[in-house]
Structures are given as structure tokens and as C-alpha cells.
């Protein structure tokens, strides 16, 4: 799975998840808060084996859940909730090598941090 971050025309942070022909996105209304929350979740994953964060939008929230499975694999779930009546719905469910997820997310977080600093 590949992750790519961007800032859309409405100045929201978006993450596009690509796995073969499957493609979906998650968004955060606050760019800096979304990047910081995900960075902290990734740090928790590295140190504790579990990390999670929330990305908030005006229409609801995304919950990222990352859990190490065995020593070298990660299970990633990204969930969407528009209301408590409906509850959370899966946007992404994927298992992948820990090193691959870590490298991809660190690279994207660093790229976005540099673009925020330079832009």
C-alpha cells in the first residue's frame, strides 16, 4: 500500500491510500494538527506497538489505528464516523511489513513538513 499526502483547494490535509486498483482518501480539516497526530501515532507504534489518532473534518472524523502484529508486520485500519448513530465504517484495512509502512509514512510526513515550512 502506498500513502500520499496533499493539501487540497480548501486547505485540508488529505491522504490517498493506493493498493493496486483500489484508491481511497482520508482528510483532516487542520493540516498541522493532522500531521502532528499521525506523527505521534507512528511514534507510539514504533515504541509501544500500537498507535492511533483522529483526523477531524466538518462532516465527521477519521480514526487511524496502527497495531504491530508479530514483530515485522503492521495492521492498519482507517475508520470514518459521520455520526454516533451510524458508528465507524472502514475506509482502509490493510496488513503490511512494518518497515515499509514506517518508511512510507516518515517520507510523506517529512515531505509535508518541508512543504509547510517552505510554503
Backbone torsions as a table, in degrees:
resi	resn	phi	psi	omega
1	UNK	NA	138.5	177.1
2	UNK	-109.9	145.4	176.9
3	UNK	-118.9	137.5	172.4
4	UNK	-140.8	133.7	-178.2
5	UNK	-104.1	149.8	177.1
6	UNK	-155.1	162.9	172.3
7	UNK	-111.4	124.1	-175.0
8	UNK	-83.7	-177.4	-176.8
9	UNK	-64.1	-18.6	179.9
10	UNK	-99.7	13.2	178.2
11	UNK	63.0	36.5	172.9
12	UNK	-103.4	148.4	174.1
13	UNK	-82.0	132.1	174.9
14	UNK	-127.5	145.6	174.3
15	UNK	-120.2	123.7	175.8
16	UNK	-100.2	129.8	178.1
17	UNK	-105.9	126.4	178.9
18	UNK	-126.3	129.6	177.9
19	UNK	-141.6	96.0	-175.1
20	UNK	65.5	-125.0	179.4
21	UNK	-86.5	-7.1	-179.1
22	UNK	-86.4	134.3	-178.6
23	UNK	-145.2	132.7	176.9
24	UNK	-149.9	168.8	-177.9
25	UNK	-134.4	159.3	169.7
26	UNK	-130.9	151.4	-176.0
27	UNK	-133.6	154.7	172.1
28	UNK	-131.4	130.9	178.9
29	UNK	-67.8	-26.3	-178.7
30	UNK	-110.0	110.0	-176.0
31	UNK	-60.5	-55.8	-175.8
32	UNK	-62.3	-42.8	-179.5
33	UNK	-65.1	-40.4	178.6
34	UNK	-64.3	-44.5	178.8
35	UNK	-64.1	-42.9	-179.5
36	UNK	-65.6	-43.4	-179.2
37	UNK	-62.5	-43.7	179.9
38	UNK	-68.7	-37.6	177.1
39	UNK	-61.7	-42.5	177.7
40	UNK	-66.0	-39.2	177.8
41	UNK	-64.3	-39.1	178.1
42	UNK	-67.2	-38.7	176.9
43	UNK	-64.0	-43.4	177.0
44	UNK	-61.5	-40.3	178.0
45	UNK	-59.8	-44.8	-179.3
46	UNK	-65.3	-40.0	-174.7
47	UNK	-88.3	-37.7	-171.9
48	UNK	-114.2	-12.9	-179.0
49	UNK	88.3	1.3	179.5
50	UNK	-150.6	136.0	175.7
51	UNK	-146.7	149.6	175.2
52	UNK	-151.7	155.5	175.7
53	UNK	-154.8	167.1	178.2
54	UNK	-121.1	139.1	170.8
55	UNK	-114.4	123.9	-176.0
56	UNK	-102.2	142.0	173.3
57	UNK	-130.6	171.4	178.9
58	UNK	-68.2	-21.4	-177.3
59	UNK	-97.7	-8.2	-177.6
60	UNK	161.8	-152.6	-178.1
61	UNK	-146.1	149.4	172.5
62	UNK	-106.2	138.5	175.3
63	UNK	-116.3	122.0	174.9
64	UNK	-96.1	128.3	177.0
65	UNK	-126.4	121.9	-179.7
66	UNK	-123.0	127.1	-178.6
67	UNK	-137.0	129.1	175.5
68	UNK	-73.4	134.9	179.9
69	UNK	-121.5	121.3	-169.5
70	UNK	61.3	-156.4	-177.2
71	UNK	-97.3	-21.2	-171.3
72	UNK	-122.1	13.5	-179.0
73	UNK	-127.1	152.6	178.2
74	UNK	-129.2	137.8	170.5
75	UNK	-103.2	127.0	-179.4
76	UNK	-116.0	127.4	171.7
77	UNK	-126.3	130.0	171.8
78	UNK	-117.9	124.2	-173.9
79	UNK	-118.5	148.8	178.9
80	UNK	-117.3	138.0	176.3
81	UNK	-135.4	116.8	176.7
82	UNK	-93.2	-25.4	177.8
83	UNK	-160.9	156.2	178.7
84	UNK	-68.3	-23.8	178.7
85	UNK	-66.6	-35.4	-179.6
86	UNK	-88.3	-36.6	-178.2
87	UNK	83.1	-170.6	-177.3
88	UNK	-83.5	142.0	176.0
89	UNK	-124.7	140.3	179.7
90	UNK	-67.6	132.2	170.1
91	UNK	-103.4	-41.9	180.0
92	UNK	-138.4	138.0	170.2
93	UNK	-141.3	116.7	-174.4
94	UNK	-153.0	145.8	172.5
95	UNK	-118.9	137.3	-177.2
96	UNK	-154.7	167.5	176.3
97	UNK	-62.5	137.1	-179.5
98	UNK	-56.5	-46.3	-177.5
99	UNK	-60.5	-37.3	179.7
100	UNK	-67.4	-47.0	179.2
101	UNK	-62.1	-47.1	-178.8
102	UNK	-59.5	-48.1	-178.3
103	UNK	-63.2	-44.7	-178.0
104	UNK	-65.6	-47.3	-179.1
105	UNK	-67.6	-41.2	177.5
106	UNK	-60.7	-42.4	180.0
107	UNK	-62.9	-44.8	-179.6
108	UNK	-68.3	-40.9	177.8
109	UNK	-63.2	-42.1	178.2
110	UNK	-65.3	-41.4	178.9
111	UNK	-61.7	-43.7	-179.6
112	UNK	-68.8	-39.6	178.0
113	UNK	-61.6	-42.5	178.7
114	UNK	-64.3	-40.6	-179.8
115	UNK	-68.0	-34.8	176.5
116	UNK	-68.0	-38.5	-179.5
117	UNK	-69.5	-40.4	-176.2
118	UNK	-87.5	-16.4	-172.9
119	UNK	-110.9	NA	NA
